[in-house]
Amino acid sequence: MENELKKQAEQIENLREQLALFLQQNEQLRSQNMKLTDQVSYLIRQLFGRKSETLDPNQMLLLLGLDELLAEDSDNNNDHEPPPADNDHAKKRKRRQLKDRLPEDLPVRTEIIDPPEVLQTPDDYECIGEETLTELSMTQPVYFQKKTVRRKYVKKSERSLPPVIVPAEPRLIDNSFASVELIVDIIIKKYCDHLPFYRQAQILQRYGIELSHKTMSGWMWHIGNWLNPVYQEMKEELRASGYLQVDETCIRYLVPGSGKSHSGYLWVYHAPGLGVLFDWHTGRSALCLENILEGYAGDLQCDGYQAYRTFQSQQAEDLRCRLFACWAHARRYFFNAKDESICSAEVLREIKALYEIETQLRQSGATHEQRKSCRDKEAKPILEKLKSVLDGNVAKHLPQSLTGKAISYTLNLWDELVKYADTGHVEIDNNLVENAIRPSAIGKKNWLFFGSANSGQTSAVIYSILETCRKLDINPNEYITDVLSRLPTLTAKQARDLTPSKWAAKQARAAA
């Protein structure tokens, strides 16, 4: 009897161990299933869903719990402004009239149409009014051969003297039939309108002109060399600003002879209000930052990519830049986890309050001193509350869950995230430099890759100039035409005075 009881006890113990093992395995599988489900949902949202991270205020009520949110708002009803109305219910903006949507200096061609009977006997009629129809029209582009004839002369009385002729003007590309106007048109279509060279060649074929995409690519290499002194001066201007935002974007490039493409990176540097600089590298290591940031001791705002921290640690202590993190990247993690936990919804609500402060400062045109004062008074209390929420939830979520990853990312960069509130000139996020990347991101969907590793820097030079023109509200066509017309007659030192910011300042002085 005693032996049977022992066996039953051992069996029960074995069953308990198996049950504990099954429960542990079940929890692991549940966690793995949740992780895979989140990944599938994220991929589906990226492929078919909205890319915008805007949250409906009514959705926030559901995520946080209506009773909890209303109770909290009743205690802190003076802390924040009420959420803006849903865009779907907002009034549509009144459409501007045509005359307000067209430039004032747009040429006008007027066509007057009179009735046939008036044309036959105009003396019998008197004009008492008119009805006018205004349309926006255009004519097809006109391609033509531009011939410059330099005549030679000899003095009749002294024919022994050498003939006289006007010296030939230096050209952008020797032994080429490309005019400045044609090159500018190709540049604008490729880097502003994102038309690959082969598509431009097809357009020219419709006008009976044969021009290969390889020829256009060779021309761009020459243009990159001409614009390089301007590019180098832009680099010095941005470094001297003392505040840079930086990000990188992947672009494929061909490896000639292999039939394959590799990944390269455009590193993009943005100085708010001054310009944008693109720098091409075939890698993504910290060494890629040396070309622009070597010896730079100003403020640098970036995402959580470790290469920036590695580069900073390798610099001499007196030449290290101050790192600022980006709240938009931190918010993105919690946005992806908004359906997983109440913590994510609560964090999103506090981050929204931080952005409302920045929106009010931007709309009021606040100075750096006013921004710093307002951030001290309004943003820092929100940041302190946000820190307590994160600390209180870090142990409640699995490290591999979406919420756990969001909390870990934010806490790891916390010192760099809150540092912006101690200043008035640093932005809350890196969105301005991400906006500067968009043209190249749209372009690579059309032209897919660079022709070689060397052509990447040529595109970086041209993108830097065109994107800076866009940031400074400069007509890129006018700027590029003027600069390329003058560069062949200038020295490298004189060319440094043609950066977009200096060019715009000179144009403003001339207009004044």
C-alpha positions in Angstrom: 0.0 0.0 0.0 2.8 2.3 0.9 4.6 1.6 -2.4 1.5 2.4 -4.3 1.1 5.7 -2.5 4.8 6.5 -3.3 4.3 5.7 -7.0 1.1 7.9 -7.1 3.0 10.7 -5.4 5.9 10.4 -8.0 3.4 10.4 -10.8 1.6 13.5 -9.5 5.0 15.2 -9.1 5.9 14.2 -12.7 2.6 15.5 -13.9 3.2 18.8 -12.1 6.6 19.2 -13.7 5.2 18.4 -17.1 2.4 20.9 -16.5 4.9 23.6 -15.5 6.9 22.8 -18.6 3.9 22.9 -20.8 2.8 26.2 -19.3 6.2 27.6 -19.8 6.3 26.4 -23.4 2.8 27.8 -23.9 3.8 31.2 -22.6 6.8 31.2 -24.9 4.7 30.2 -27.9 2.1 32.8 -27.0 4.8 35.5 -26.8 6.3 34.4 -30.1 2.9 34.3 -31.7 2.2 37.8 -30.4 5.5 39.0 -31.8 4.9 37.5 -35.2 1.4 38.8 -35.3 2.7 42.3 -34.6 5.3 42.0 -37.4 2.6 40.8 -39.9 0.3 43.6 -38.9 3.2 46.1 -39.3 4.1 44.8 -42.7 0.4 44.9 -43.9 0.1 48.5 -42.6 3.3 49.5 -44.5 2.1 47.9 -47.7 -1.6 48.8 -47.7 -2.3 51.1 -44.8 -1.9 54.8 -44.2 1.7 56.0 -43.6 0.5 59.0 -41.6 1.0 58.7 -37.8 -1.9 61.1 -37.0 -4.1 59.9 -34.2 -7.8 60.7 -33.9 -8.6 62.2 -30.5 -11.6 59.9 -30.2 -9.3 56.9 -30.7 -7.2 58.2 -27.8 -10.3 58.1 -25.6 -10.8 54.4 -26.5 -7.1 53.5 -26.0 -6.8 55.2 -22.6 -10.3 54.5 -21.3 -12.9 57.2 -21.3 -13.5 57.4 -17.6 -9.7 57.5 -16.7 -9.0 60.2 -19.3 -12.0 62.4 -18.3 -11.1 62.1 -14.6 -7.5 63.1 -15.3 -8.5 66.0 -17.5 -10.8 67.3 -14.8 -7.9 67.5 -12.4 -5.6 69.1 -15.0 -8.0 71.0 -17.1 -5.7 74.0 -17.3 -2.6 72.0 -18.3 -3.1 71.7 -22.1 -5.2 73.1 -24.9 -8.2 70.9 -26.0 -7.4 68.6 -28.9 -8.1 70.0 -32.3 -11.2 69.0 -34.2 -11.1 66.0 -36.4 -10.0 66.9 -39.9 -13.0 65.1 -41.4 -15.3 67.6 -39.7 -13.1 70.7 -40.3 -14.3 73.2 -42.8 -12.8 73.0 -46.2 -10.5 75.9 -47.1 -12.0 78.2 -49.7 -10.3 77.7 -53.0 -8.3 80.7 -54.1 -9.1 82.6 -57.3 -7.1 81.9 -60.4 -5.4 85.3 -60.3 -4.1 84.5 -56.8 -2.7 81.1 -57.9 -0.6 82.5 -60.9 2.5 84.6 -60.7 2.1 88.3 -61.4 4.7 88.4 -64.2 3.1 85.5 -66.1 2.8 86.6 -69.8 -0.7 87.3 -71.1 -1.7 86.7 -74.7 -5.1 88.2 -75.6 -7.3 87.1 -78.4 -10.2 89.3 -79.4 -13.2 87.7 -81.2 -15.8 89.9 -82.9 -19.1 88.7 -84.5 -18.9 88.2 -88.3 -21.6 90.9 -88.9 -19.5 93.4 -87.0 -16.4 92.5 -89.0 -18.3 93.2 -92.2 -19.7 96.6 -91.2 -17.8 97.8 -88.2 -19.0 101.4 -88.5 -22.6 100.3 -87.9 -21.8 98.9 -84.4 -20.8 100.3 -81.1 -19.0 98.2 -78.4 -20.9 98.3 -75.2 -19.0 95.6 -73.2 -17.2 92.3 -73.3 -17.1 88.8 -71.8 -13.7 87.5 -70.8 -12.6 83.8 -70.4 -9.2 83.3 -68.7 -7.4 80.0 -69.2 -3.9 78.7 -68.3 -2.3 77.6 -71.5 1.2 76.6 -72.8 3.2 75.9 -75.9 5.3 72.8 -76.6 9.0 73.2 -75.8 11.1 74.3 -78.8 14.5 72.7 -79.5 16.8 74.6 -81.9 20.4 74.8 -83.0 22.1 77.8 -81.5 25.0 78.9 -83.7 27.5 81.4 -82.5 29.5 82.9 -85.4 32.8 84.7 -84.7 33.9 86.5 -87.7 37.5 87.1 -88.6 38.7 90.4 -89.9 42.0 91.7 -91.4 43.0 95.3 -91.7 42.8 96.4 -95.4 45.8 98.7 -95.1 48.0 96.3 -93.2 47.2 92.8 -94.4 50.5 91.5 -93.0 49.0 91.8 -89.5 47.3 88.8 -88.0 43.5 88.7 -88.3 41.3 89.9 -85.4 38.5 87.8 -83.9 36.6 87.8 -80.7 38.1 85.2 -78.3 36.1 82.1 -77.8 34.2 82.0 -74.5 35.2 79.1 -72.2 32.6 76.3 -72.2 31.3 74.0 -69.6 32.1 70.9 -71.6 34.7 71.1 -74.4 33.9 69.5 -77.8 30.3 69.1 -76.8 27.1 70.4 -78.4 25.4 70.8 -75.0 24.4 74.4 -74.2 23.9 75.7 -70.7 20.1 75.8 -71.2 20.0 72.1 -72.3 22.1 71.0 -69.4 19.9 72.9 -66.9 16.8 71.3 -68.4 18.3 67.8 -68.0 19.3 68.6 -64.4 15.9 69.9 -63.4 14.1 67.0 -65.0 16.4 64.4 -63.4 16.8 65.8 -59.9 13.7 67.8 -59.4 11.1 66.0 -61.5 12.7 62.6 -61.0 12.9 61.6 -64.7 15.6 59.1 -65.5 18.0 59.8 -68.3 16.5 57.1 -70.5 13.0 58.6 -70.2 14.4 62.0 -71.2 16.1 60.4 -74.2 12.7 58.9 -75.2 11.1 62.4 -74.9 13.8 63.9 -77.2 13.2 61.1 -79.7 9.7 62.4 -80.2 11.2 65.6 -81.4 13.6 63.7 -83.8 16.6 64.2 -81.5 18.9 61.3 -80.7 20.7 61.8 -77.4 21.7 58.7 -75.3 21.4 58.5 -71.6 25.1 57.6 -71.4 25.9 61.0 -72.9 23.7 62.8 -70.4 25.3 60.8 -67.5 28.8 62.0 -68.7 27.6 65.6 -68.8 26.4 65.3 -65.2 29.9 64.2 -64.2 31.4 67.4 -65.7 28.7 69.5 -63.9 29.5 67.9 -60.6 33.1 68.8 -61.0 32.2 72.4 -61.9 29.9 72.7 -58.9 32.3 71.1 -56.4 33.8 74.5 -55.2 30.3 75.7 -54.5 29.6 72.4 -52.7 32.8 72.8 -50.5 31.8 76.3 -49.5 28.3 75.1 -48.6 29.9 72.5 -46.3 31.8 75.2 -44.5 28.7 77.4 -44.2 26.7 74.5 -42.6 29.6 73.6 -40.2 29.8 77.2 -39.1 26.1 77.3 -38.2 26.7 75.3 -35.0 23.6 73.2 -35.3 23.1 70.3 -37.7 20.5 67.7 -38.2 21.7 64.4 -39.9 20.2 61.3 -41.3 21.1 58.7 -43.9 19.1 57.0 -46.7 20.0 53.8 -48.6 20.5 54.0 -52.4 21.6 51.1 -54.6 24.5 51.5 -57.0 25.7 49.3 -59.9 29.1 47.5 -59.8 30.3 47.5 -63.5 31.1 44.1 -64.9 29.4 42.2 -62.1 25.8 42.7 -63.2 24.9 43.3 -59.5 24.0 46.3 -57.4 25.2 47.1 -53.8 23.9 49.3 -51.1 25.3 52.8 -50.7 24.2 55.7 -48.5 23.5 59.4 -48.9 24.3 61.1 -45.6 22.2 64.2 -45.4 23.1 67.2 -43.2 20.6 70.1 -42.6 21.2 73.5 -41.0 17.7 75.0 -40.4 17.3 78.2 -42.3 20.7 77.8 -44.1 20.8 74.8 -46.4 21.2 71.0 -47.0 24.3 69.0 -47.8 24.4 65.4 -49.2 27.5 63.3 -48.8 27.8 59.9 -50.6 29.4 56.8 -49.1 29.3 53.1 -50.0 29.0 52.2 -46.3 27.2 53.2 -43.2 29.9 53.1 -40.5 31.0 55.9 -38.2 34.0 56.6 -40.5 31.5 58.1 -43.1 30.9 61.0 -40.7 34.5 62.2 -40.8 34.2 64.0 -44.1 31.7 66.5 -42.7 31.9 66.3 -39.0 35.7 66.0 -38.3 36.5 68.7 -35.8 32.9 69.8 -35.6 32.1 70.8 -32.0 28.5 72.1 -32.4 25.1 70.6 -31.8 24.1 67.4 -33.8 20.6 66.0 -33.9 20.2 62.4 -35.1 18.2 59.2 -34.5 19.3 56.3 -32.4 21.7 54.8 -34.9 24.9 53.8 -32.9 27.3 55.1 -35.5 26.8 58.7 -34.3 27.6 57.8 -30.7 30.7 55.8 -31.9 31.9 58.7 -33.9 31.5 61.1 -31.0 33.4 58.9 -28.6 36.3 58.7 -31.0 36.8 62.5 -31.1 38.9 64.6 -28.8 36.9 65.7 -25.8 37.2 69.4 -26.7 36.1 68.7 -30.3 33.1 66.5 -29.5 29.7 67.6 -30.8 26.6 67.6 -28.5 24.2 64.9 -29.4 20.4 65.5 -29.5 17.9 62.7 -30.2 14.7 62.9 -32.2 11.3 62.7 -30.6 9.6 61.7 -33.9 11.6 58.4 -33.9 10.7 57.7 -30.3 7.0 58.5 -31.0 7.1 56.1 -34.0 7.9 53.2 -31.7 4.9 53.9 -29.5 2.6 54.5 -32.4 3.4 51.0 -33.7 2.5 49.7 -30.2 -0.6 51.8 -29.7 -3.0 48.8 -30.0 -0.9 46.7 -27.7 -1.0 48.5 -24.4 -2.5 51.5 -22.5 1.0 52.6 -21.7 1.7 53.4 -25.4 -1.5 55.4 -25.7 -0.6 57.4 -22.6 2.9 58.1 -23.8 1.5 59.2 -27.2 -0.8 61.6 -25.4 2.1 63.2 -23.5 4.2 63.5 -26.7 1.3 65.1 -28.4 1.3 67.8 -25.6 5.0 68.4 -26.3 4.3 68.9 -30.0 1.4 71.3 -29.3 3.8 73.5 -27.4 6.2 73.5 -30.4 3.3 74.3 -32.8 2.3 77.3 -30.7 5.9 78.6 -30.6 6.3 78.2 -34.4 3.0 79.9 -35.2 3.7 82.8 -32.9 7.2 83.3 -34.5 8.9 83.0 -31.1 12.6 83.8 -30.8 15.2 81.4 -29.4 15.0 83.0 -26.0 11.2 82.8 -25.9 11.3 79.2 -27.0 13.8 78.3 -24.2 11.7 80.1 -21.6 8.5 78.4 -22.8 10.1 75.0 -22.8 11.4 75.5 -19.3 7.9 76.4 -18.1 5.7 74.0 -20.0 7.7 71.2 -21.7 9.9 70.1 -18.8 7.0 69.2 -16.4 5.5 67.0 -19.2 8.9 65.4 -19.7 9.2 64.6 -16.0 5.7 63.0 -16.0 6.6 61.0 -19.1 9.8 59.7 -17.4 7.8 58.5 -14.5 5.3 56.7 -16.8 8.2 54.9 -18.6 9.9 53.9 -15.4 6.7 52.6 -14.0 6.0 50.4 -17.0 9.4 49.1 -18.0 9.0 46.0 -15.9 5.4 45.3 -17.0 6.2 44.5 -20.7 8.3 41.9 -22.3 11.5 43.3 -23.8 10.7 41.9 -27.3 7.1 43.3 -27.3 6.4 46.4 -29.3 5.8 48.4 -26.1 8.9 47.0 -24.5 11.0 48.0 -27.5 9.5 51.5 -27.4 10.2 52.0 -23.7 13.7 50.6 -24.0 14.5 52.8 -27.0 13.2 56.0 -25.3 14.9 55.3 -22.0 18.3 54.5 -23.6 18.2 57.9 -25.3 16.4 59.8 -22.6 19.2 62.3 -21.8 19.6 63.2 -25.5 15.8 63.4 -26.0 15.2 65.9 -23.2 18.2 68.0 -23.9 16.3 70.1 -26.5 14.2 71.6 -23.7 17.4 73.3 -22.3 17.8 75.2 -25.6 15.9 77.5 -27.9 17.5 76.8 -31.2 17.3 73.0 -31.3 14.2 71.4 -32.8 12.1 68.8 -31.0 12.7 66.3 -33.9 14.7 65.5 -37.0 11.7 65.9 -39.4 13.3 68.8 -41.3 16.2 66.7 -42.5 13.9 63.8 -43.3 11.9 66.2 -45.5 15.1 67.1 -47.3 15.6 63.4 -48.1 12.2 63.0 -49.8 13.2 64.2 -53.3 16.0 61.6 -53.5 13.7 58.9 -52.0 11.0 59.7 -54.7 13.7 59.8 -57.3 15.2 56.4 -56.6 11.7 54.8 -57.1 12.1 56.0 -60.8 15.8 55.6 -61.6 16.3 52.8 -59.1 20.1 53.1 -58.6 23.2 55.1 -59.4 25.2 54.0 -62.4 28.4 53.4 -60.3 29.9 54.1 -56.9 31.6 57.2 -58.3 28.4 58.7 -59.7 26.9 58.8 -56.2 29.0 61.9 -55.2 28.1 63.7 -58.4 24.4 63.3 -57.5 25.1 64.3 -53.9 26.6 67.6 -55.1 23.7 68.4 -57.4 21.1 67.3 -54.8 22.8 69.5 -52.2 22.4 72.6 -54.4 18.9 71.9 -55.6 17.5 71.0 -52.2 19.1 74.1 -50.6 17.4 76.2 -53.3 14.1 74.6 -52.3 14.7 75.3 -48.6 15.6 78.9 -49.3 12.7 79.4 -51.8 15.1 80.0 -54.7 14.0 79.2 -58.3 16.4 76.4 -59.1 16.2 77.0 -62.8 17.3 80.6 -62.5 20.0 79.8 -60.0 21.6 76.9 -61.9 21.4 78.8 -65.3 23.2 81.8 -63.8 25.8 79.8 -61.9 26.7 77.4 -64.8 26.9 80.4 -67.2 29.5 82.1 -65.0 31.6 79.2 -63.6 33.8 78.7 -66.7 35.1 82.3 -66.3 35.7 82.1 -62.6 38.5 80.8 -60.4 37.7 78.2 -57.7 37.9 80.9 -55.0 35.5 83.2 -56.9 33.1 80.2 -57.4 32.8 79.9 -53.6 30.8 83.1 -53.6 28.0 81.4 -55.6 26.5 79.3 -52.9 22.6 79.5 -52.9 22.5 81.6 -49.6 25.1 84.1 -50.9 23.5 84.2 -54.3 20.1 84.9 -52.8 21.5 87.7 -50.6 23.1 89.3 -53.6 19.9 89.1 -55.6 18.0 90.7 -52.7 20.4 93.6 -52.5 20.2 94.1 -56.2 16.4 94.2 -56.1 16.5 96.6 -53.2 
